[in-house]
Amino acid sequence: MSGALVAGLVAGFGIAIPVGAVGTYLMALTARTSLRTGAAAALGVATADGLYALISTLGGAVLVPVIQPITEPLRWVSAAVLTALALRGAVKAVRDHGRPQEAGTGELTGPGRAYVALLGITLVNPMTLIYFTALVLGGPTATDGPVFVLAAFAASASWQLLLAGGGALLGRALSGPRGRLATALVSSAVIVGLAVGLLKG
């Protein structure tokens, strides 16, 4: 059981810590909205990681050959969704520049919407399933599966919540109109670049 716990924690942190397009978007979203919205989005990402950990323990080795032929289309979908969100954020930031910041406006301001959106974005990344399956093969047994899944979810959730907290601090530090515009444009550019990187991976 302790082996599965450690393996799950390592797996969860291993997939979560490299800050890619999703992590960057999570921080930018929290900076533009609120910690509550960012925390919900963070839990959406962690839920996807937990679901993939569960799928991998229940038969990921069987699913990988099914998933691999559609990996490339799923990468394109993931990159397209992230790019669309980045462009939408940039356009909104330019349009709202100079206006008073209004609570409850903008994309994904509700925690529920943020949770579902980040869950969906993370789920279309087939590499997460392949990653977890590779770890599970020769790793935790079926009886240790629940411990592995919960540990992976907890590790991912803690890291994603840390990113959301960083986004909230960034939002406070750059809360003026110019700061909001600058962070929105920079984060959008970074997200687009990382989304393009998905296609080359």
HELIX and SHEET records of a PDB file:
HELIX    1   1 SER A    2  ALA A   16  1                                  15    
HELIX    2   2 ALA A   21  ARG A   32  1                                  12    
HELIX    3   3 LEU A   35  ILE A   67  1                                  33    
HELIX    4   4 GLN A   68  ILE A   70  5                                   3    
HELIX    5   5 THR A   71  ASP A   96  1                                  26    
HELIX    6   6 PRO A  111  LEU A  123  1                                  13    
HELIX    7   7 PRO A  126  VAL A  136  1                                  11    
HELIX    8   8 ALA A  142  ASP A  144  5                                   3    
HELIX    9   9 GLY A  145  ALA A  173  1                                  29    
HELIX   10  10 PRO A  177  LYS A  200  1                                  24    
END                                                                             
